Amino acid sequence: MNKIPTEFRDVTALVKANIYFDGKVVSHSILMADGSRKTLGIIFPGKFHFNTGQAERMAITAGTCHVKLDGHTGVAVFGSGQSFDVPAQSGFDIEVASGVCEYICTFLG
């Protein structure tokens, strides 16, 4: 597993927030020097479904979540320092039972 970063340098942060599910999931996009994009976000308690256009890696930086990838029957638990990959043109259910879950979403390929 790759080490999850605690900061990013030399990036452009977009001010406009990405707000989903009545404010229960909020992220901000950052543009890396190489042109790639990531989002830094927070998920409040609840259960949510996200669809993906391109493949992505969700790295959990704080808190805990339960994740079920589309097409899979099992639910996995991820906590701080762990990550999971979601294929392109797919989706996933994510549930935060209590507290908040913070993440970095990296768009792959």
Secondary structure, DSSP 4 states (H G I P E B T S, - for coil): -PPPPS---S-EE--S-EEEGGGTEEEEEEE-TTS-EEEEEEE-SEEEEEE-SS-EEEEEEESEEEEEETT----EEEETT-EEEE-TT-EEEEEE-SS-EEEEEEE--
